[in-house]
Amino acid sequence: MNRRMLKAGAASVCITPPLGIKISGYFEERKAKDIHDDLFARSIVFDDGETKLAIVVCDLIGVGRAYLDQAKLLIEQRCGIPPTNVLVSCTHTHTGPEVEDMGYGGILVQKIADSVQLACNSLTEAEVGFGKEEEGKPLGNRRFFMRDGTVWTNPGTMNPNVVKPAGPVDPEIGVLCARDLNGKTICLLANYAMHYAGLSPTKKGEDMYTISADY
């Protein structure tokens, strides 16, 4: 009987945009004047000998479907991973670029594919573990049932027309870790459902014009 061994690989590629690019995350236009820390597209690839899949996390507020489809096509061409086996997510930083601005989206497509290809290049026999814990203190549902029967997002602090939150929160922190056969960590992936904007100021300041992964 042939024994298949799971392999894992990880890589990160810098996706920091040029200064002058529009910053996403607010209603008013902002353009980057400084860089606090670099942004990355981080990839994990798993291969059990029959199925290969990739998980990519980008330090961005979000990426349009058209760009993701292009990136997945490149990944399939370079690495043989079908688009259905590629998951791309974003951290939702409020101090990252608008993907549509300054031709950044086309560059991003290449960088995402580069990240996955480099992760494939580093595939090594591995063991994978998963754990979970709960932390509900910083969480809150921002959608509320109102007295008139409507549902509002962010109706305002102490709004007298708020009845109750329109749904639950998810306090679970999921963590996946892959290690090589010597016990060295290859990658660690964590998931927590919250809307974080750490560098975002309560009043105008230089942070509003600074690129940052924001975590």
Summary of the structure (lengths in Angstrom):
residues: 215
radius of gyration: 20.0
end to end distance: 46.6
largest distance: 68.2
contacts: 626
relative contact order: 0.22
helix: 20%
strand: 34%
